[in-house]
Every structure is written in structure tokens, then in C-alpha cells.
């Protein structure tokens, strides 16, 4: 799991959404912003919220397709 995924996983737990794949959240954020290094904490949380809205409006299959297209296949 990448450092971004670990950070996202912690944010998902904080929001009571541990069932959501951190890969999907990262993919939705990257789709809009590309690079994530420059995000401050407030912007990071806002982007996670927006990503969750996108995830909720999409299917699991489409969310995984997006993640795979941007970040490659899931690693176990």
C-alpha cells in the first residue's frame, strides 16, 4: 500500500467509510489534480470528500477501472 493509500485509509476510517478502497479515492483525486504532494490538510480532506461523492455515484467496476487506468492493476 502506498503512503497516499495509508493516509487515505486513515481519513476513510475517520469518516466512518472503511469499506471504500483507498485506491479508488486516490484515483478520483489524481483524475482532477494529478500530483498530490502539494495538498495541505484542509484541501486533502476536501478532495477526499469529493472523491467519496464520485465513488458513491459510480459502480465498483467503474471505480476500479478508473484506478487501474491511472495507477495500474491492484497489488495484493
Secondary structure, 3 states (H helix, E strand, C coil): CCHHHHHHHHHHHHCCCCCCCHHHHHHHHHHHHCCCCCCCHHHHHHHHHHHHHHHHHCCHHHHHHHHHHHHCCCCC
